[in-house]
Amino acid sequence: MIVTSENRKEYLNSKPMAYQSGWLACESGVVHKKLNASKSINQQYTDGYGDCFANTECLLNQDEERIA
């Protein structure tokens, strides 16, 4: 699923807080870091960060395909 500005809020609200934090950190350009938290919380944060990065790449690729 590609997250757009139209479905972003609903998508993030369906995820754990650590995932949301990772996603928002990525969106804000914060360098990925390890949290002072449990392994599962760090994994959720990393998943959110990585999913945001991948989603941004998908959105950029879609824009490039529309231009071509």
Residue pairs with C-beta under 8 A, 6 or more apart in sequence:
1 11
2 55
2 58
2 59
2 62
3 11
3 12
3 55
4 59
12 19
12 20
12 23
12 24
15 23
15 44
15 48
16 44
18 35
18 37
18 41
18 42
18 44
18 45
18 48
19 44
19 45
19 47
19 48
19 51
20 48
21 45
21 48
22 32
22 44
22 45
22 46
22 47
22 48
22 49
22 50
22 51
22 52
23 48
23 49
23 51
23 52
24 48
24 52
25 32
25 45
25 48
25 49
26 32
26 48
26 49
26 50
26 52
26 53
26 56
27 52
32 46
32 49
34 42
35 41
35 42
35 45
37 45
